[in-house]
Amino acid sequence: MLVYHAHDYLEAAAKAGYDLYLCGDTHGGQLALPGYGALFAIGRFGRKYSQGLYEVGRTKAYVTAGIGVEDTFPFR
């Protein structure tokens, strides 16, 4: 299991054989539209892993949207 602040190393963790990757930091894309999802998300992979459960190879990953907002971008 790997717990990290962001999803930036998810694909590397999958290649390394981790079973579970837990992270956040994307804030669910900060702004999202119903039926479309995140308009953008911070981090290395952008919207690709913006929030939710993913499976990359044998690695299961959960990206939480969290509950807070940033001071520099106070929108949800």
C-alpha positions in Angstrom: 0.0 0.0 0.0 1.2 3.5 -0.9 -0.4 6.6 0.7 0.7 9.8 -1.0 -0.7 13.4 -1.2 -1.3 13.4 -4.9 -1.9 11.0 -7.8 1.4 11.9 -9.5 3.0 8.5 -8.8 0.0 6.3 -9.4 1.3 4.8 -12.7 4.8 4.3 -11.3 3.4 2.6 -8.2 1.4 0.3 -10.5 4.6 -0.6 -12.4 6.3 -1.2 -9.1 3.6 -3.7 -8.1 1.8 -1.9 -5.3 -1.7 -3.3 -4.6 -3.3 -0.1 -3.3 -2.6 3.6 -3.8 -4.5 6.1 -1.7 -4.3 9.9 -2.4 -6.1 13.2 -2.8 -4.9 16.7 -3.8 -7.0 17.0 -6.9 -10.0 18.3 -5.0 -12.2 16.3 -7.4 -11.2 18.6 -10.2 -12.2 21.6 -8.1 -15.0 22.5 -10.5 -17.0 19.7 -12.2 -20.0 19.5 -14.4 -22.7 16.8 -14.1 -22.2 14.2 -16.8 -18.8 15.6 -17.8 -16.8 15.5 -14.6 -13.8 17.7 -13.7 -13.1 20.7 -15.9 -9.5 20.5 -14.8 -7.5 19.0 -12.0 -4.1 19.8 -10.6 -1.3 17.3 -10.7 0.7 15.3 -13.2 -2.2 13.5 -14.8 -4.7 16.3 -14.7 -8.3 15.1 -15.1 -7.3 11.4 -15.8 -7.5 10.5 -12.1 -9.5 13.4 -10.7 -11.5 11.5 -8.1 -12.8 8.0 -7.4 -11.7 4.4 -7.7 -9.3 3.4 -10.5 -7.6 0.2 -11.5 -4.2 0.6 -13.2 -2.8 -2.8 -14.0 -3.2 -4.8 -10.8 -3.1 -1.7 -8.6 -6.4 -0.4 -7.2 -6.3 3.4 -6.5 -8.6 5.7 -4.7 -8.4 9.4 -5.2 -10.5 11.4 -2.7 -11.9 14.8 -3.5 -11.4 15.9 0.1 -13.4 18.5 1.9 -11.5 21.7 1.7 -10.7 24.4 -0.8 -7.5 26.3 -1.7 -7.0 29.9 -0.6 -5.9 30.8 -4.1 -8.8 29.1 -5.8 -11.8 29.1 -3.3 -14.4 27.4 -5.5 -16.1 24.0 -5.5 
